[in-house]
């Protein structure tokens, strides 16, 4: 089974809710690269989307986009 490919706009809460409804089991991560060429891993749950970015500066950024539109941004560790 091929994994779906998608992109999302964090300011489009309605679009993110559609992703949560469609892929919200969080069972498998989605991997890719962002516009800066940084490695990303995305988990989609029914109530949030969690995006991990291995930034070029060596930090791992965690963005959490909640179903109600609130957003968290954390820098939890160095990855390199």
KOLNU-225292 format. One record per residue (C-alpha): residue number from 1; z, y, x; residue in one letter. Coordinates in steps of 0.05 Angstrom, whole numbers, plus 5000, padded with zeros to 4 digits. Each point is the difference from the previous one (the first is absolute). Layout:
BEGIN
   resi     pz     py     px   resn
    NUM      Z      Y      X      A
...
//
This chain:
BEGIN
   resi     pz     py     px   resn
      1   5000   5000   5000      X
      2   4980   5067   5028      X
      3   5052   5055   4998      X
      4   4981   5064   4963      X
      5   4984   5063   5038      X
      6   5027   5065   4973      X
      7   5022   5069   5020      X
      8   5048   5045   4964      X
      9   5015   5073   4996      X
     10   5076   5011   5002      X
     11   4994   5062   4957      X
     12   4965   4960   4944      X
     13   5061   4969   4966      X
     14   4957   4972   4944      X
     15   4955   4965   5049      X
     16   5059   4971   5038      X
     17   5030   4974   4935      X
     18   4934   4963   4987      X
     19   5006   4967   5069      X
     20   5072   4981   4985      X
     21   4979   4970   4933      X
     22   4942   4961   5031      X
     23   5029   4978   5067      X
     24   5074   5009   4988      X
     25   5027   4932   5019      X
     26   5012   5021   5073      X
     27   4984   4929   5022      X
     28   4948   5018   5053      X
     29   4994   5062   5043      X
     30   4936   5038   5007      X
     31   4981   5019   5071      X
     32   4952   5052   5025      X
     33   4992   5065   5038      X
     34   5008   5071   4976      X
     35   4955   5060   5014      X
     36   5034   5009   5068      X
     37   4984   4929   5022      X
     38   5074   4979   4994      X
     39   5019   4930   4977      X
     40   5028   4998   4930      X
     41   5034   4947   4957      X
     42   5008   5012   4926      X
     43   5044   4962   4950      X
     44   4988   5012   4926      X
     45   5057   4986   4951      X
     46   5005   5015   4926      X
     47   5046   5060   5012      X
     48   4976   5026   5068      X
     49   4949   4998   5056      X
     50   5027   4994   5071      X
     51   4954   5021   5056      X
     52   5017   4987   5073      X
     53   4960   5037   5053      X
     54   5003   4984   5074      X
     55   4988   5071   5023      X
     56   4962   5017   5063      X
     57   5063   5034   5027      X
     58   5037   4933   5001      X
     59   5042   5011   4937      X
     60   4997   4957   4937      X
     61   4998   5043   4938      X
     62   5020   4972   4932      X
     63   4976   5035   4938      X
     64   5027   4977   4933      X
     65   4962   5024   4938      X
     66   5041   4987   4937      X
     67   4972   4989   4931      X
     68   5032   5064   4974      X
     69   4963   5041   5054      X
     70   5058   5010   5049      X
     71   4984   4987   5073      X
     72   5042   4981   5060      X
     73   4979   5004   5073      X
     74   5040   4964   5055      X
     75   4992   4992   5074      X
     76   5040   4937   5013      X
     77   4979   4974   5068      X
     78   4955   5004   5060      X
     79   4946   4947   4998      X
     80   4974   5009   5070      X
//
